[in-house]
Amino acid sequence: MAAPATFSGAQHELGFARVLGRHCVLRGLGGELPVEARQRLEVAVLLHEWAHTLGAPHVRDGRGWMSPKYDVGQTGFDARTLALLGAGLRHLPGARVELEAQKAWARELRAAAEAMTGPAWEGAERDFLLEWTERVRASSVVLGPEGTPLSLTPQERQRLAEVIALEKAGRPEVAAEALEPLAVRHPQNERVQLLACYLAVRVTPGLDATRERCERAIARFPREPSLRMNVALLHLHAGRFDEARDSLVAARTNLEARADVEPAQWADLAALFLRAHCVTWAEQTAARAQGLAASTTVLEQAARLRRQVALPARPEASTAAIAPAREGALVRAVSGVEALLHAGSSGPARERIAALAQEYPASPSVTLLQCELHLLQGRLGSARTACERVLAFREDAVQAHLLLGVLATNTRAHARARKHLERVIALEPSRTEAWHLLAREYRGTRQLKTLQDRYREQFARDLP
């Protein structure tokens, strides 16, 4: 800073620093002072402002370097100021960025400040120091000189922008590494912590530390839906579907509490609900973002899943409905039993189906499993009855049509086989087993050529 027009012994005209601040500013001194006197003055001003950054207030007795006005006879700090400075030297610089170090520094600062009694120390600076130390004592995050959570410096804001650019460029690992110092230094900065959680989920979803990081962020920012969606992703990655469902419900509550929500956020939440097999909630959430391609995809996939496992189309209108919160467990149970049946483990499959029938009475999904079990056991009449019951609930239950088509083929009921297999292809053209069975049914007829043409159009290859 430029030299003052005229010399003044007032310290605020010679330099400036805030109590507990991070910087001090010194003015240049004119040439009217002798060299030795100017050097002594510069040292005194530097030490005075430096001591402010460690928390030292002014001392109004005129004898020491913390006097508001410089005097050539001043030779050092008083004993109480030295005790305060000693606390800073023991705990800084860590106490500016680490919570436990800051709390330890604050305890010593408070003890030193409480010892500064009398008119020489009383005033706004000492009061501020006592207030700041009390805030630190009660805080769960590192505080800045103002007694509030640290804000980003211009350099840190630039670093944050660089991190975002790295992530957008497809380099999440580098972005996460570059962000980590900011995340440690600014635990109360919402934008930093949201990004840190997001990057950790992308880079290290399997680590406990990632989940702990995101859960700490939720504790600090409980109304932020993206954090709960990221935690849901971690649960899905680990196969913890019930925990994922609960996180997604909480995220939905967060979004519903907001006045203005981007449709894409609803679409993202809908996709996660579907990954957790919460079909009804996925459909309801996607409906909040109508017109988006992502929502349309969710609705299409949800409809396909309903057809595959015979979930009623409108749960609120069906006696076979189950609560949306229980849909995911049922969908996963159906997939698990089908895997057992396809592996030839009919005994364990039968036991599991019996348990599901108790847990989900009147569910067409369980009836569908019973149909498949009966068919594999050769109980064709029971299989037909069970699958027809499924179709009474959901005419578009594609697996029931396929099983009835297989059953009809094995019993040479050709017209019935063709009807059910054609329905499978209409509902799910990708089910190649239906095409192959239908080709057997049409062998020796003119319909076979038409079927072959349809297959070639669908798959761009010949029907085997």
N, C-alpha and C positions, 0 to 999 in steps of 0.2 A: 504494500500500500504506500502511496506517496507520502512524503513528509508533510507535517502540518505547517501552515503558514507561519505560525509562531509557536515557540516551545511552550508546553504546558506540562505540569507535573501530574495532571489527572490521568490515572491509569487508563480510563476508557478512551482517552484521546491518543494514547500511546500504543494500545493494542486491544484486542477483544477476544474473549472466549466465553462460551456458556459453561455454567456449572454442570459437570458431567458430560459436556460436549466432546466431540471427537477431533475438533480442529481449533487452532488459534491463529489469529491474524495480527501481525506486528507492522507498525508504521515505520517508514524510513525516517531517520533523524537527520536534521540539517547539519551543515558544516559549522554552525556557530559554536558548537561545543568542542572543547578540547578532545583529542582522540581518546585519552584514557577515561575521561568522564563519559563520553559517548558509549564506549565499550561497557563500562560499568552499568550504565543505564539500560543498554540493550539486554545485558544478562539479567538484570532485575526484572525488566518487563517480560522477557521470555519465561522466566521461572514463575512469575505472577500468573500469566495466562495459562501456562502448562498446569499449574496447581489447580486452576479452576476446572480443567478437564478431568482431574482426579477427584473433584467434588469439593475442593476447598472454597469456603466463602470468604468474603472480605472480613478483615479484622480492623476495627476502628480505634486502634490505639496509636497508630502512626509509627510504631517502632519496627515493624517487620515487613517482609516483602508482600504480604497480603493486604497492606493498607491501601485504601482507595486512592491515595495520592503518593506519588514517588517522592522519596527524600534521600539525599546522598548518604545519610547516616544509617539507612536500613542495611542490615547485614545478613538476614536469614529469616527462617520461619519460626514462629513460636512453637512450643512443645505440643500444643493440642492440634495445630495444623500438621505438624510432623507425624503425629499418630494417624491422622486421617490419610495423609499421603502414603504412609507405610502400608495401610490397608490396600490402597489402589495398586501399589507396586507388587504386592503379594498376589493379587488376583487378576490383574490385567495382563494381557489383552483378552484372556479367555472369558472373563466375566462379562464381556460385551456380547458374546455369542453363545455361551453355554449356561443353561439355567442354574445348575447347582453351583457353579463358580460365581454367578451373579448373586445368588442368594447368600453365599458365604461373604462376599464383598459387602453386600447390603447390611448384613448383621454387624460387621465391623464398622462400616460407615455410620450406622445409627448410634453405636456406642460412642464413637468419637464425637458425633454431632451433639448427642445429649450431654456430653461433658463440656461443650462450648456454651456455658451460661454466662450471663452478664451483658451489659450494654455493648461491649466490644463486638459481640457475635450476633446478637439478636437482630432479626430482620427477615426480609423475604427470602434471601438465599438459604439461610438455615432452615426456615420453614419448608421451603421446597425440598431440601435434602431429606428432612424427616418424612415428608409426604411420599417422596420417591421410594425411600427404603421400605415404607409400609406397603406400597403397591407391589414392590418386588416380593415381599414376604408372602403376599396373598396370591401372586400370579402363578399360572401354570406354564407361562411362556416367557421367553426373554423379552425385556422391555428396553426401549430406547431412552434417550435422555429426557424425552417429554413425559415418560411414565406410561407410554402406550406401546403396543407391539411395533417392532421395527418395520419401517416401510422400505421399499426398494430404492436404491440409489439409481441415478441415471445409468451408471455402468451395469448395474444388476438388471435393469429393465432391458438394456441392450442384449445382455446375455440370455434373458428369457426369450426375447424375440429370435435369437439365434437357435435356441433349443427348439422352438416351435417350427422354425424353418427346417431343421434337421429331421424332425419327425415327419413333416410333410414330404420331405425328400426320400422317405423310406429308410431312414437310418435311426430307428428307435433306440438301439443299444448305445450309440454315440450320444444321442439326445439325453438319455437317462443319466449317463455318466456326467455330462456337462451340467445337468440340472441339480445334481446331488448337493453341491455346496450351497446353492440357494435354498434347497429344501431343508437342510440342516439349520441354516441361519434364520429362516423365516417360517417357523412352524405355524404361525398364525396368519400367514398370507394365503387367502383362499385360492387364488389363481395358481400359485406355485404348488400348493398341496394337491389340488385337483389334477394338475398335470403330472406331478410325481406319482400319484396313485395310478393314473392312466398308463404311463410309460412302464411302470413296474408290472402291471397286469399284462402288458404286451410282451415284455422282455423275459420276466421270470414268474410266470403264473403259478408254478408249482412250489414256490418257496413260502414258508410260513411268514417270513419277514415281509413279503408283499402283502399278504392279508392283514398282518398287524399294522403295516403302514396305512393301508386304506381304512381300517377300523379306527385308528387314531384320528384320521382326517374326518371320519363321520362323527366322532365324538366332538370335534371342534366345530364342524359345519353340518349339523344334523338335518338341515332343510335342503341340502344339495342332492338332487336325485341321481346325478351321474356317479357319485361315489357309491351309492347303494347298487347301481347297475354294474359297476366294476366289481364290487364284492360278489354280486350274483354270478358274474362270469367266472370268478375264482372258484366258487362253489360248484358250478357246472363242470369246470375243468377237472375238479377232484371227485365228481360223481355225487356230490352232496345236494341232491335235488330239492329236498325239503327246505334246506337252508337257503338255497337259491330262490325258491318260491317266496319265502318270507322276505328276503331282501328286495325282490321285485315288487311285492305288495307295498313295502315301505316307500320304494321309489315312486310308485303310482300315487301314493298319498302326497308325497312331496310335489309332484307335478300338478295334482289337482288343487293344491293350495296356492298355485301361482296364477296370477291374472293373465299372463301372456306366455304361452308355451309354443315353441316352434313345432310344427307338425312332424318334422323329422325326429324329434325326441319321442313322440308317441310311437312312431314307426319302429324306432330302435327298441323301445320297451316291449312292443308287441312281438318282435322277433325273439327277444330273450324269453318272454313268456312261452313262446312256442318251443324253444329249445328245452325249457323245463317241462314240456308236455302239458302245460296249463292251457288247454285248447280254447275254452270259453273266454278266459281272460285275454288270450292273444287276439281273438276275434273282436272282442269289445274294444280293446286298446287300438287295434288297427283301424277300427271304424272312426276313431278320432282324427285320423290322418288320411281321409279319403282323397283319392286322386294321386297319391304318391305311389310310385312303382313298388317301393319296398313294402308298403301296406298291402297292395294288391297281391304281391307274392306271399305274404303271410296268410292272407285269407285263402288263397288257393291251396297252400300247403296244409292249412288247418282243415279245410274241407276234405282233402285227400286223406289226412290222418283219421278223421271221423269215419270215412268210408272203410278204411283198412281195419279199424278195430271196432266198428259198429257202435260208435258213440251216438246217442240221439242228437238230431240236428238242432233242436231247440230245447235245452234242458228244462227251462221253466214250464214247458208245455207237456212234459212227458213224465209218466209215473216211473219210468225206468231211469230217470235222470239221477246223477250223483252230484254232490256239491262240487263247484269248480275247484276248490282246494284239494279235492281227492282225485281229480281226473288224472293228474300226472302219475300217481302211484298205480292206478289201474292200467294206464297205457303201458307203463314199463313192465307191469306184471304180465300183461298179454304177450308182450315181446319175449319175455323170459320163458313163458310156458311154450310158446311156439318153437323157441330154440330147443327146448327139451324134446318136444315131439319130433322135430326134424332130425335130432340126434338119436332117435330111437329109445329115449328114456321115458317110456310110457308110464312106468310106475311112479317116479317122482312127479311127472306131469299130472297124473291123476290125483295125487295127494294135493298138489298145489291148486288144481281146479276146484277141488272140494272146499278148500279153505277160502278161495275167492268167492265161491257161491254163497258162503256164509257172510263174508265181508261185504259183498255187493249183490244182495238178493235182487232178482228180476233184471239183472244187467244183461243186455244183449251181447255185450263183449264177452262175458263168461259163457253164455250160451253158445257163442261162436267157437270157443275153445272146446266145449263139450262136443260140438258137431265134429270137429277135427279129430278129437280123441276117439269117438265112436267109429269114424270112418277108418282110422288106422287099425282099430281092433276088429274090423269086419262087421260091426253092428250097423248094417246099412239102413235099416228102418229107423233106428234111433238117431242116426246121423241126419237122415233126411228130415225128420221131425224137428230136430234142433236147428238146422240151418233155415228151414222154412219159418220157424219162430223168429229167427234173427231178421229175416227179410220182412216180416210183419212189422217190425220196429223201424227198420231202415231198408227200403227197397234197393238202395244203392250200396249196400254192404258188399264190396267187391269180393272179399274172401269167401263169403257165404255162396255167392254165385259160382265161384271157381270150384269150391268143394262139391256143390250140387252137380256141376258139370262133370267133374271127375267121377262122382258116384253114378251118374246117368250113363257115362261112357262105359263104365265097368259092367253095367247091367244091360247094355245094348238098348237103352232108351234114347234112341238117336235124336228124335225131335226135341226132347227135353234137354239133352246135352248141348245141342246146337243153340238153343235159346239162351241157356245160362252162359255158355262160353262167348257168344256174341255180346252179351251184356257186359261181361268182363272186359272185352276189348273196347267197347264203347266207353266204359268208365275209366279204364286204365290201359291205354294202348301199349304201354311199356311192358305189360305182363306177357312175356314171350311164351310161357308155358301154355297160356290159353290159345295162342295162335297155333302151337304145335298140336294140341289136342283137337282143335277145330279142323286142322288139316287132315287128321285121321278120320274125323267124322265126314268130311267132304270128299274123301278119296273115292274116285270112280264117278264123281258127279261133276256137272258143269260149274258148280259153285267153287270148286277147288281153284280153277284158273282165276276167278274173281278174287278169291282170298289171297292168292299169290301176288296178284297185282297190288292189292291193298297193302300187303306186307312190304313189298318192294318200295312203295311210295312212303310208307312209314319209317322204314329202317335203312333205305338205300342199299339193300342187298336182297339176295334171293332167299325165299323161305326154305329152310333145310328139309 
